[in-house]
């Protein structure tokens, strides 16, 4: 009675490693012992990444969200188009005039 050779698709193995499967889970999946799975990973140049919980948490600030939803408008943007254009041209000298 001889042991059957395990066939591993390198693309599938790489995807499993990328998705975070650990060496012991991969060994169980492929029916190998952990040292054989380590040798298979090494042969493909794959490393199991350690998971570290992030040291930060994202929070939402109701005030910041409200400011985004209701931005403060400036008097120039509330004015009619010709008045706003006059304000811009009056403040910006035209250096290209001869």
C-alpha positions in Angstrom: 0.0 0.0 0.0 1.7 3.2 -1.2 0.8 6.7 -0.2 -0.8 8.8 -3.0 0.9 11.9 -4.1 -1.0 15.1 -3.3 -1.6 17.4 -6.2 -1.6 21.1 -5.3 -2.5 23.9 -7.8 0.0 26.7 -7.1 -2.5 29.4 -8.1 -5.1 28.0 -5.7 -2.5 27.7 -3.0 -1.3 31.3 -3.5 -4.9 32.5 -3.3 -5.5 30.5 -0.1 -2.4 32.0 1.5 -3.5 35.5 0.3 -6.9 35.0 1.9 -5.2 34.3 5.2 -5.3 30.5 5.6 -2.7 29.3 8.1 -0.3 26.5 7.7 -2.2 24.0 9.8 -5.4 24.7 8.0 -3.7 24.2 4.6 -2.1 21.0 5.8 -5.4 19.6 6.9 -7.0 20.8 3.6 -4.4 19.0 1.5 -4.0 16.0 3.8 -0.3 16.7 4.6 1.5 17.1 7.9 2.6 20.7 8.9 6.3 20.2 7.9 5.3 18.9 4.4 3.0 21.9 4.0 5.8 24.2 5.0 8.0 22.6 2.4 5.3 23.0 -0.2 4.9 26.7 0.7 8.6 27.2 0.6 8.9 25.6 -2.8 6.4 28.0 -4.1 8.0 31.0 -2.4 4.9 31.7 -0.3 5.0 32.9 3.3 2.1 32.8 5.8 1.4 36.3 7.0 0.9 37.0 10.7 -2.3 38.8 11.5 -2.0 41.8 13.7 -5.1 43.6 14.9 -5.0 47.3 13.9 -4.0 49.8 16.6 -6.7 52.2 15.4 -10.5 52.4 15.0 -12.4 54.5 12.5 -15.2 56.7 14.1 -17.7 58.9 12.5 -18.1 62.4 13.8 -21.6 63.8 13.5 -20.3 67.4 13.4 -17.9 66.7 10.6 -20.6 64.8 8.6 -23.0 67.7 9.1 -20.4 70.2 7.8 -19.9 68.1 4.7 -23.7 67.8 4.2 -24.3 71.6 4.9 -21.2 73.5 3.7 -20.9 77.2 4.6 -21.4 79.3 1.5 -19.5 82.4 0.8 -21.2 85.7 -0.2 -19.4 85.6 -3.6 -20.9 82.2 -4.6 -24.4 83.3 -3.5 -24.2 86.4 -5.8 -25.3 86.5 -9.4 -22.8 85.3 -11.9 -21.8 88.7 -13.2 -21.2 90.1 -9.7 -19.1 87.0 -8.8 -17.1 87.4 -12.0 -16.5 91.1 -11.3 -15.3 90.2 -7.8 -12.8 87.7 -9.2 -11.4 90.0 -11.9 -11.2 93.0 -9.5 -9.1 91.0 -7.0 -6.9 89.2 -9.6 -4.6 91.6 -11.7 -4.2 90.5 -15.3 -0.5 90.2 -15.8 -0.9 89.3 -19.4 -2.3 92.6 -20.6 0.1 94.7 -22.7 
